[in-house]
Amino acid sequence: MRKEEKMPVPLSIITVNYNNCRGLSKTVDSVLEQTVFGAFEYIIIDGGSTDGGIEVLCRNTDKITYWVSEKDSGIYNAMNKGIRQASGEYLMFLNSGDHLIAADIVEVILNYLKAYPGVDIFYGDAFIGSSTDVMQGLLKHPPVLELKYFKTETINHQASLIKAELFQQYGFYPEHYQLAADYWLFLRCFLDEKVFKHIDRLLVDYDFTGLSAVDGYKKYKNEQFAIWDQLVPGYVRSIVNENEALSVQDRHYRKILDYKIVSVAVRLNARYQGLKGAS
């Protein structure tokens, strides 16, 4: 269900939900209370919930730019539906259960978008407030990203603002990944030397009880490592490992992408993966 004809906006916030009525209410409330509400669009993709989530959407239908409730084939299928409906220059994926940490967060985000127009992906910090056995507390990202960071870590999806045109360049989230398709996009963008900018601010409270959190954490890491091996050529992975050893020895090392041969290897590998996928 959509309101009037959509107009271009600087930001689209996309929420995907399935049978998480309480979490959905918390997420929706945090978006609707933003001080600049109306300066962005809000899209909700529900997977056909039967727990009262539809009532939450109906109560707020005049404030939601677009929402739909229908069966989907997974979280990234739902996100891709949201991308197709979005008209924002940047996209933010705030899943049900996650919430913006304060009422001025979108205002802060919009100020960054205006101040740094050449950035492809902004990434802020997150707080993991739910009690789990895996992780809890502040998720603070480095101000400057390096390739070795992506070997075992990633930036928080919910606290990221992704330029919509990247989905035109790389396509939608690959839906054969159940949990780590956002890592796939972030790593591809970094290897292609897209511009990342850190927002030194706590943006979201991330619900770590979700699909890619507790029960699926091991599966997520397996997908992450498989993506790393697929996108990063073996030669480059060797350089990363060598530089890690130098770092342990407190010796100077160069940024991985400063090596021209690395950039060549990355481009050749991306070409190979594209040809393999097309065959």
C-alpha positions, 0 to 999 in steps of 0.5 A: 500500500503506497501513499501518493506518487513517490518523489525522490528523497535523500534517504529511504529506511527499509524495515523487513518483518515476519512474526515479530510484532513487538519488535516491529512496534519498537522499530516503527516507533523509533522511526516515526518519532524522528525530528525530521520525519517527512524528510525521508521515506519509510518502507516496510516489507512484511512476510505475511505475519499472523501475530498482529504485525499487520495491525501495527502497519494499519495503525500507522498506514498514513505515516508509512510511505509503502508497506506490503504483507505477502509471503517472501523467500527469505530476508534478502528477498524481502530487502530486495522488494524494499529496494525496488520500492525505494526512491531514496538516494541512500538506503538504510535497512532497519529490521524489526527489533532494531531501533534508532537510538535517539530522535535526532538520528536521521537528522544527523544522517541527513547532515552527513549526506549533505556534507559528504556527497561523494560517499558511497557507503556511510557507516555508524556505530551500533549498540547491541542491547539484547542479552546473548551468548555471542555479543553484547555492548557497543559495536564501534567501527574503525574510522578508516577501513582496511581490507584485513578488517573484512577478513573476519569483521564487517560494518553493521548493516543496520547502521549503514547508509548505502547509495542506491545506485550501488544496487544498479551497479552490482545488482540486488542482494544475492538471495542464495546467501541466507545471512551474509549478502550484505557482507558480500556487498560491503566487501565488493564495494571495498575491493572496488575502492568505493568511498566509505565514511565513518559516522562517529555516532551511535546510530542504532540499537541492533537486535542481536536475537535476529536471524543472523545473530545467535542461532545463525551466527556460526552459519553467518560466519561460514558464509562470510568466510566463503564470500571472502575466499570467493571475492579476494584472490588467493594471492591477495589473501596471502598478502593480507596474512603476511601483513597481519604477521608484520602487524603482530611484530609491530612492523610497518606495513602498507595498506593492501590496496596500495599494491597495484598488483592487488588491484589488478588481481581483484579486477581479474577475479571479479571478471572471472567470477562474473564469467563463471556466474554467467555460464 
